[in-house]
């Protein structure tokens, strides 16, 4: 099977598209977690403190998107609450006094078991994709929140989590990480295990290459050797420095490929082709690019998910053009074209910002990933390199830390082009294609 085809099929599982995008009166802009992984039983015992802010109207119910959590305690200001599991949610009823308050702190005790979103090996554990399977989410996965994560681990175990590591007293069994900036919930996560870790500086940033216990330092350095060059390339094109002081790449068994705030989880099945062909560095580039486009700058609605993934697929191709030449760039575009063709063959071609329901994840990816990347290439061809990259930099700089819609990209590109781009955006982004 062609390597590009294999890569596309494997990557069907890497999107993180499994959130419940519901409207909620209550939002949780800050989470604090204490976690104790049990590697023998493949569970995580957890305590959580959620800062809650309500919408403009009092709301007597609080809904937690946490279908697989076993919640055993809940309280607000010492008032014991009784969560009730209803389908894929936990429902907590609030008395009139609590419902009328603008801000609350909800404390939860719960157990998370291995499954979708929480993966265990014999001496490691990590989260990916299904955030609400281990975190008691309030609102949509697209909502942004800060996160403080405290892990209590066996001796000899290391950790990795969203944000920066916090110094703890010598000998403490706890390791703590803090993501102070609000990031989309689907990019928040943690990992723990017997890790091998190699670090190096890249300008004013620190890169960490991390693997489970059977990974050697030499192998990690060999596989991730192009990361510093990629970092410089994306920094230049964004006009923005990497948002965290360090970036970690966690190498794991299997086919995982998931961006997190400040790190990425990458499976060997996705990366090891680089040992036979050094140009197969796409997964490193893709997940690193997400530190800007998809995590720091994220879509406002799932219908705009192409702004996360289409841009990142395109930027991976642009990196390959920079590093490996025009043929490598064209190869990535050809892979995207084959992906989009699958949607056309299924008679399900849609505009990029189409808000409807997709019959399959494969078709959704064909539009948001593949067609999205080809639209970015079409923009580049229409504007020319100088105006395109100027507009792209303007888009990145003006939207850092924000949620975006297609109109934000259009506005930045029109300023750089000095003309109206509505016809081009109508053709690709807004208007229904001829093939329905």
Secondary structure by P-SEA (a helix, b strand, c coil): ccaaaaaaaaaccccccccccccccccccbbbbbbbbbcccccccbbbbbbcccccccccbbbbccccccccccccccbbbbbbbcccbbbbbbccccccccbbbbbbbbccccccccccccccccccccccccccccccccccbbbbbbbbcccccccccccbbbbccccccbbbbbcccccccccccccccbbbbbbbbcccbbbbbbbcccccaaaaaaaacaaaaaaaaaaaaacccccccbbbbbbbccbbbbbcccbbbbbcccccccccccccaaaaaaaaaaccccccbbbccccccccccaaaaaaaaaaaaacccaaaaaaaaaaaaaaaaaaaaaccccccccccccccaaaaaacccaaaaaaaaaaaaaacaaaaaaaaaaaaaacccbbbcaaaaaaaaaaaacccaaaaaaaccccccccc
